[in-house]
């Protein structure tokens, strides 16, 4: 009977020691499981972001030529408009020059000035 009691006491002590040792391992295992879950969540997020940005890159690569063409067309239109405006400006300058010469030939300015001076 004493032998059984002694074995029970030893067994209880051993169980306590095992709980202490195994409790540390269980805590480490739980912490590692939590880290694995967090890493898996991050992996999922990164995977979704990768797919999203890959699609975005492909979309942008496809639209770049269209944007370049639009810009080139815009520059071409603006250049043509600038040429037209410059031609119009030159025409107006020429017209002013011709009118100035015509006025100088007819003496309109000198007559109108002398008429206003006599008033």
Secondary structure, DSSP 8 states (H G I E B T S, - for coil): -HHHHHHHHHHHHHHHHHHHHHHHHHHHHHHHHHHHHHHHHHHHHHHHHHHHHHHHHHHHHHHHHHHHHHHHHHHHHHHHHHHHHHHHHHHHHHHHHHHHHHHHHHTHHHHHHHHHHH-
